[in-house]
Amino acid sequence: MPRVHLVNPSTRSFGVAVITPRWLYVLAAATGTEWGDPNIIDETLDPVDFDAIAAGDVVGIGIHTGNALRGYEIGRQVRERGAWVVFGGIHATLFPDEAVTHGSAHAVVRGDGDLIWARVVKDCLAGAPLPVYEGGRIDGDQFASARWDLLPERRYMWASVQTVRGCPKHCSFCSVWRTDGQEPRQRAADRVVREIVELRRRGFRFIALADDNFYPVTFEDLAQAKRRSDPSRLHELEALREERFALMARLAALPEDLVFYTQITMEAAEDPQFLDAMKRARILGALVGVESVTRDGLNDIYKGFNLAGDELVARLRAFRRHGIHVLGSFIFGLPSDTEQTFDATVALAEQADLAFAQFVLLTPFPGTVDFDKWAAEENRRGTAIGGVPITQHWLIPEDQRPRLYAAHPTMSLEQIRVGTQRAWDRFYSIKHVWGRSRVVRSVRARIAFVLISKLYRQMYANTGIATDSARVQRSARWARWIGMACQRLFLGRPMPDLKIPGDPLEAVVS
């Protein structure tokens, strides 16, 4: 019988991973069981075993811009073996023709795959796939729950559950609001909680709420709606906000050893009621896109709703006062950056009591406003590396790919790269990491904090910024060793008999 394979491409396999790639297990659920359980391949753990893929099988490959080149390589190889090749994901949604040209795709799925994937598989196995399938943007009540029973044993430290898709913001460096839409699509609390309980039964204590923006309704959104003569928009936003509180109330009733992490905009710091609800729900960590510590830098990326300087420090400390530890995300290489920006950013991150930070290089990703402006500049035309246009930089072999893609007004590209590496090195020095570990109490928790900090640095700093291939490989080995040490600290004892709080069906069964 032909088999379905789902592949998450990666150029580096660490043996262990921090967070489950949720889409793999959602599509596994969407596949159904008519063709047996799908074979799930996450190359973050192990490379593809091409010998396990036979002629007539269906291979679904999900790609974003960063792993598109590896995904295309896999597509070509499995098509040569006679398999049906289907691409999906954000990058394939943006460039369906590219997946055909470079990845040998028989078909491409654009948008959400939850509902349409089973039809794609059926058409392939019937020998008649369509070139393009439009998955669209489905409603929250149609989101598929993941097949967590297919997870490999103890290979991931954190699980992931999605509660909302879409983001109402329009940041110039982000494509989410264009691909997933600006209208939040929320999932019912009952389905979210049911999935979390299943994961806790399997031993997961740390769960990422893999949302585009966990805080989809701000005070400013409500104020604007109140100024409209038609109250329907206000009622809609108030209902969305109440659903967030209802979900957090349900999370608060789950076992006390569960810890959640999410992604949120800084405006949530203006909302103490929301932050208090997050703490009660044990949503104790949040990725916050700070991006720049200066007003000019924020204007560069259309993120004027963020604060800068001392106001920014005060805003970020508001999260800590409510027991929420922030992973601050910063971008280097903005036109307004100077040589002082790197040290100033790290100093602010420390002053603001951030638990974690990431420092990324400004990269024009397709689907964003930044990319459109960058690609349209006259000097981009005709620029190529190894015959590949710079405006398709994701197709350039990784060892030849630039770390930055545009000249800076005052700094060389190497100055920016070195300054970014220095920021990582300073923020994640043992001295500073151990000092920040005081945010947790037990020795075991402090050790876990140190290990996850060093793991994060190895996986995302050296492997993404360093130009020395030997250093990159050495960092990958360190990440594997640290990841193996982290597993026991993050995974808990399975709770197979855990009941779903407030679920009438479970009460009847028990």
C-alpha positions in Angstrom: 0.0 0.0 0.0 1.4 3.5 -0.8 2.3 5.5 2.2 2.1 9.3 3.1 5.3 11.0 4.3 5.4 14.4 5.8 8.8 16.2 5.8 10.1 19.2 7.8 13.3 20.1 6.0 16.5 21.2 7.8 20.1 21.4 6.8 21.2 20.5 10.4 20.0 17.6 12.5 20.6 17.9 16.2 19.1 14.6 17.3 16.8 16.5 19.8 14.7 19.6 19.4 13.2 22.2 21.6 9.6 22.6 20.2 7.5 20.2 18.2 6.9 21.4 14.6 3.2 21.4 15.0 2.2 21.5 11.4 3.6 18.0 10.9 1.2 16.5 13.4 -1.7 18.6 12.3 -1.3 17.4 8.7 -0.9 13.8 10.0 -4.4 14.2 11.6 -5.7 15.7 8.3 -4.4 12.8 6.4 -6.8 10.4 8.0 -6.1 6.6 8.4 -7.3 5.3 5.0 -3.6 4.9 3.9 -2.2 4.0 7.3 -0.4 6.3 9.7 1.8 8.9 7.8 5.5 8.7 8.3 6.7 11.9 10.0 10.2 13.1 9.2 11.6 16.1 11.1 15.1 16.7 9.8 15.8 18.8 12.9 16.1 15.4 14.6 17.3 13.1 11.8 17.9 13.4 8.0 15.4 11.9 5.5 15.9 8.2 4.9 15.3 8.2 1.1 15.3 4.4 1.0 12.1 4.4 3.1 10.2 6.3 0.3 8.9 4.2 -2.5 7.4 4.8 -5.9 3.7 5.8 -5.6 4.1 7.2 -2.1 2.9 10.8 -1.4 5.5 13.1 0.1 4.3 16.4 1.6 7.1 19.0 2.2 6.4 22.1 4.3 8.7 25.0 3.7 9.4 28.5 4.9 11.9 30.8 3.2 14.8 29.6 5.4 14.5 25.9 4.6 13.1 26.2 1.0 16.4 25.2 -0.7 16.7 22.0 1.3 13.0 21.3 0.7 13.5 21.6 -3.0 16.5 19.2 -2.9 14.3 16.6 -1.1 11.5 17.1 -3.6 13.7 16.5 -6.5 15.2 13.3 -5.0 11.9 11.8 -4.0 10.3 12.5 -7.4 13.2 10.6 -9.0 12.2 7.7 -6.8 8.7 7.9 -8.3 6.9 9.5 -5.4 4.2 12.2 -5.7 5.6 15.5 -4.5 3.5 18.1 -2.8 4.7 21.4 -1.3 3.0 23.6 1.3 3.8 26.2 3.9 4.3 30.0 3.8 7.0 30.0 1.1 5.1 27.7 -1.2 2.0 29.8 -0.7 4.0 32.8 -1.9 5.8 31.1 -4.8 3.9 28.0 -6.0 5.6 28.1 -9.4 9.0 28.0 -7.8 8.2 24.8 -6.0 7.5 23.2 -9.4 10.6 24.6 -11.1 13.1 23.9 -8.2 11.4 21.3 -6.2 9.8 19.1 -8.9 6.4 19.5 -7.3 3.4 17.7 -8.7 1.1 19.9 -6.6 1.3 22.9 -4.3 -1.1 23.7 -1.4 -1.5 27.4 -0.7 -2.9 28.6 2.6 -4.2 26.3 5.4 -3.9 22.6 4.8 -6.2 21.4 7.6 -9.2 20.7 5.5 -7.8 20.2 2.0 -4.9 17.9 2.6 -6.9 14.7 2.6 -8.2 15.6 -0.9 -4.7 16.3 -2.1 -3.5 12.8 -0.9 -6.5 11.1 -2.5 -6.0 12.9 -5.9 -2.3 12.0 -5.9 -3.0 8.3 -5.2 -5.6 8.4 -8.0 -2.9 9.7 -10.3 -4.6 13.1 -10.9 -3.4 15.8 -8.6 -4.2 19.4 -9.4 -1.3 21.8 -9.9 -2.5 24.1 -7.1 -4.9 23.7 -4.2 -6.3 26.7 -2.4 -6.5 25.9 1.3 -7.6 29.5 2.1 -7.9 30.8 5.6 -10.2 28.5 7.6 -12.2 29.5 10.7 -10.8 28.7 14.2 -13.4 26.0 14.8 -12.0 24.1 11.7 -8.4 23.9 13.0 -7.3 20.3 13.1 -6.1 18.8 16.4 -2.6 17.2 16.1 -1.9 13.5 16.0 0.4 13.6 19.1 0.2 9.8 19.3 2.8 9.8 16.5 5.4 11.7 18.4 8.8 9.9 18.8 9.5 9.2 22.4 11.4 11.9 24.3 12.9 13.7 21.3 11.3 17.1 22.0 11.5 19.2 25.2 8.4 21.3 24.5 5.1 20.6 22.8 3.1 23.1 20.9 -0.6 24.0 20.6 -2.2 26.7 18.5 -5.0 29.0 19.8 -5.2 31.7 17.2 -4.0 32.4 13.7 -3.5 35.9 12.1 -2.2 39.2 13.5 -3.9 42.6 13.2 -0.5 44.4 13.0 1.4 45.3 9.8 5.1 45.2 10.7 7.2 45.8 7.6 9.5 42.8 8.3 6.8 40.3 8.9 4.7 38.3 6.4 2.1 36.8 8.8 -0.4 39.6 8.4 -0.3 39.1 4.6 -0.3 35.2 4.6 -2.5 34.5 7.7 -4.5 37.7 7.6 -5.1 40.5 10.0 -8.4 39.2 11.3 -7.6 36.9 14.3 -9.2 33.4 13.9 -9.5 31.9 17.4 -9.9 28.3 18.4 -12.5 27.2 21.0 -11.1 26.8 24.5 -12.5 23.3 24.8 -10.5 22.0 21.9 -7.3 23.7 23.0 -7.6 22.3 26.6 -8.3 18.8 25.3 -5.1 18.9 23.3 -3.1 20.2 26.2 -4.4 17.5 28.5 -3.4 14.8 25.9 0.1 16.3 25.8 0.4 16.3 29.6 -0.7 12.7 29.7 2.3 12.0 27.5 4.7 13.7 29.9 5.0 17.3 28.4 5.1 20.0 31.1 6.2 22.9 28.9 3.9 23.9 26.0 4.3 26.7 23.5 1.1 28.4 22.4 2.2 28.6 18.8 0.2 31.7 17.9 0.9 34.6 15.6 -0.1 37.0 18.4 -1.7 35.8 21.7 -3.0 39.4 22.3 -5.1 40.0 19.3 -7.2 42.8 20.7 -5.5 45.9 22.2 -6.9 48.9 24.1 -6.3 51.0 21.0 -8.3 48.6 18.9 -11.2 48.9 21.3 -10.9 52.7 21.4 -11.0 52.9 17.6 -14.0 50.6 17.4 -15.9 52.8 20.0 -15.5 55.8 17.7 -17.4 54.1 14.9 -21.1 54.7 14.6 -21.7 51.0 14.0 -21.2 49.1 17.3 -20.9 45.7 15.6 -17.1 45.9 15.3 -16.8 46.8 19.0 -18.9 43.9 20.0 -16.9 41.6 17.9 -13.6 42.7 19.5 -15.0 42.5 23.0 -16.1 38.9 22.3 -12.6 38.0 21.0 -11.1 39.5 24.2 -13.5 37.6 26.4 -12.6 34.4 24.6 -9.0 35.0 25.5 -9.9 35.4 29.2 -12.1 32.3 29.1 -9.2 30.2 27.6 -6.8 31.4 30.3 -9.3 30.5 33.0 -9.4 27.0 31.6 -5.6 26.8 31.5 -5.5 27.9 35.2 -7.5 24.8 36.1 -4.9 22.4 34.6 -2.1 20.7 36.6 0.1 23.2 38.4 3.3 21.8 36.9 2.3 22.9 33.4 4.2 26.0 32.0 3.1 27.8 28.8 5.0 30.1 26.5 3.6 32.3 23.8 4.2 35.2 21.4 2.7 38.6 22.1 3.0 42.3 21.2 4.3 44.8 23.7 1.0 46.5 23.9 -0.1 43.7 26.3 2.1 45.4 29.0 -0.6 48.2 29.1 -3.2 45.6 30.2 -2.5 44.5 33.8 -5.8 42.5 33.8 -4.6 40.5 30.9 -1.2 40.0 32.3 -2.6 38.8 35.7 -4.8 36.3 33.8 -1.7 35.1 31.9 0.1 34.5 35.2 -2.8 32.6 36.7 -2.8 30.5 33.6 0.9 29.9 34.0 1.8 31.5 30.7 5.1 32.5 32.2 7.1 33.2 29.1 6.5 35.4 26.0 8.4 36.3 22.9 8.0 40.0 22.5 9.2 41.7 19.3 11.1 44.7 20.6 13.1 45.0 17.3 14.8 48.3 18.0 15.7 50.4 21.1 15.4 53.7 19.2 12.5 55.6 17.9 14.2 56.0 14.5 14.7 52.2 14.3 11.1 51.5 15.1 10.0 53.9 12.4 12.3 52.1 9.9 10.1 49.0 10.3 6.6 50.5 10.7 6.5 49.6 14.4 5.7 52.9 15.9 3.3 51.4 18.4 6.4 50.2 20.4 8.2 52.4 22.8 11.9 53.3 23.0 14.6 54.2 25.6 13.5 54.5 29.3 9.8 54.1 28.3 10.7 50.8 26.7 12.5 49.6 29.8 9.5 50.4 31.9 7.1 48.7 29.5 9.2 45.5 29.4 9.6 45.4 33.2 5.8 45.4 33.5 5.8 41.9 32.1 8.3 40.8 34.8 6.3 42.4 37.6 3.4 40.2 36.5 5.6 37.1 36.6 6.0 36.8 32.8 9.6 36.3 31.5 10.3 37.9 28.2 12.3 36.7 25.2 13.1 40.0 23.5 13.7 39.9 19.8 15.9 42.6 18.3 16.9 43.4 14.7 20.3 44.7 13.7 21.2 46.3 10.4 18.4 48.9 10.3 19.4 52.1 8.4 19.4 54.1 11.7 21.7 51.7 13.5 25.2 52.9 14.5 28.3 51.1 15.9 26.9 52.0 19.4 23.6 50.2 18.7 24.9 46.7 19.6 26.2 47.4 23.1 23.3 49.8 23.8 20.8 47.1 22.8 22.4 44.5 25.1 22.5 47.0 27.9 18.8 47.8 27.5 18.0 44.1 27.5 19.8 43.6 30.8 18.3 46.8 32.3 14.8 45.6 31.3 15.3 42.3 33.1 14.8 40.2 29.9 15.2 36.5 30.6 16.2 35.7 27.0 17.0 37.7 23.9 17.6 37.0 20.3 19.6 39.3 17.9 18.8 38.8 14.3 20.2 40.4 11.1 17.8 42.4 9.0 16.8 40.1 6.2 14.3 40.9 3.4 11.8 38.0 3.6 9.3 37.6 0.7 5.8 38.5 1.5 6.9 41.5 3.6 6.8 45.2 2.9 10.6 45.3 3.4 11.2 42.7 0.7 9.0 44.5 -1.8 10.9 47.8 -1.3 14.3 46.1 -1.3 13.6 44.0 -4.4 12.3 47.0 -6.3 15.5 49.1 -5.9 17.3 49.7 -9.2 20.7 48.3 -7.9 19.2 44.9 -7.3 18.6 44.2 -11.0 21.2 42.0 -12.5 22.8 41.3 -9.1 23.5 37.6 -8.7 25.6 35.1 -6.7 26.6 31.9 -8.5 24.0 32.7 -11.2 21.1 33.1 -8.7 19.5 36.5 -8.5 20.0 38.2 -5.2 16.2 38.8 -5.1 15.9 35.0 -4.7 18.5 34.8 -2.0 17.0 31.7 -0.5 18.0 29.7 -3.6 21.7 30.6 -3.1 23.7 27.7 -1.6 24.0 28.3 2.2 27.8 28.5 2.2 27.6 31.3 -0.4 24.6 33.2 0.9 25.2 36.7 2.3 24.5 37.4 5.9 23.2 40.8 5.0 21.5 41.9 1.7 21.8 45.7 1.6 24.5 48.2 2.1 24.3 50.2 5.3 24.6 54.0 5.4 27.3 54.1 8.0 28.6 50.6 8.7 30.2 47.8 6.6 28.3 44.5 6.5 31.1 42.8 8.4 30.9 45.4 11.2 27.2 44.6 11.5 27.8 40.8 11.6 30.6 41.1 14.1 28.6 43.5 16.3 25.6 41.1 16.2 27.8 38.1 17.2 29.3 40.3 20.1 25.7 41.0 21.3 25.0 37.2 21.5 28.3 36.5 23.2 27.8 39.2 25.9 24.2 38.5 26.7 24.7 34.7 26.9 28.0 34.7 28.8 28.0 32.2 31.7 28.2 35.1 34.2 25.2 36.9 32.8 23.1 33.7 32.3 23.7 32.5 35.8 22.7 35.9 37.1 19.5 35.9 35.2 18.7 32.3 36.4 17.7 33.9 39.8 14.2 34.3 38.2 13.6 30.7 39.2 14.0 29.2 42.6 15.2 25.6 42.8 18.7 24.5 41.8 17.2 22.2 39.2 15.3 25.0 37.6 18.4 27.2 37.6 20.4 24.5 35.8 17.6 24.1 33.3 17.6 27.9 32.7 21.4 27.9 32.1 21.2 24.9 29.8 18.3 26.2 27.7 20.1 29.6 27.4 23.2 28.0 26.1 21.3 25.7 23.8 19.4 28.6 22.4 22.6 30.5 21.7 24.2 27.5 20.0 21.2 26.7 17.8 20.4 30.3 16.7 23.6 32.4 17.0 26.6 30.5 15.8 24.8 28.4 13.3 23.0 31.4 11.8 25.6 34.2 12.0 29.1 32.7 11.9 30.8 32.5 8.6 33.3 29.9 9.7 31.9 26.4 8.7 34.0 24.7 11.4 32.5 26.9 14.1 29.0 26.2 12.7 29.6 22.5 12.9 31.1 22.7 16.4 28.1 24.7 17.6 25.7 22.1 16.1 27.6 19.3 18.1 27.3 21.4 21.3 23.6 21.9 20.7 23.1 18.2 20.4 24.9 17.5 23.7 23.2 20.3 25.6 19.8 19.3 24.2 20.2 15.7 25.4 21.1 17.1 28.9 18.0 19.4 28.8 15.5 16.6 28.0 15.3 15.2 31.5 14.9 18.6 33.1 12.0 19.6 30.9 10.0 16.4 30.5 7.8 15.3 33.3 6.2 12.0 34.5 3.4 10.9 32.2 -0.1 11.4 33.6 -2.1 8.9 31.5 -5.2 9.2 33.8 -5.4 13.0 33.8 -9.0 14.2 33.3 -10.1 17.3 31.4 -11.3 19.8 34.0 -14.9 20.8 33.5 -15.5 18.3 30.8 -18.9 16.6 31.3 -18.1 13.6 29.1 -15.1 12.8 31.2 -17.1 13.2 34.4 -19.6 10.6 33.1 -16.9 8.2 32.1 -15.1 8.5 35.5 
